[in-house]
């Protein structure tokens, strides 16, 4: 059974790959966006309100999306390197 995602109370985060930009068209809430290079190092962070088109980041190869405020709560900042763990439910 494939994993399910809740959009109104986002749990965790969503990794988009390959990706260098995102948009929030048709979304009802703001999201945190982390742009990651090929080594999963954060090259840029932003909070995007609904209805916006994010500019592509030159070195970005992946984009991590999460509920607004989540990345600050996690202590994520430019220069952080991510380790990913797959949840195989």
C-alpha positions, 0 to 999 in steps of 0.5 A, a space after each residue: 500500500 502506498 504512503 498517504 500524505 495529509 495536506 492540511 496538517 502536513 506530517 514530515 516533509 516531501 522531497 522533490 527530486 530532481 527539482 530546482 524550484 517549486 510553486 504554491 499555486 492552488 495551495 491554501 497555506 504557506 510552506 517551508 522550502 529548502 533547496 538542496 544540492 546534489 550532496 543534500 546540503 541546504 543552499 537556500 531556505 524560504 517560507 513561501 506563501 500560497 500562490 507564488 512561483 519560487 525562483 530556481 536556485 542555480 546549485 539546487 538539485 532537490 527541494 524539500 517541502 514542509 509545513 511553515 515553521 517546521 524547518 526552523 523548529 528542526 534547526 535547519 539552516 543554510 549549510 546543513 546537510 540532510 540524512 534521509 531515512 525512508 519509511 517503508 510502511 
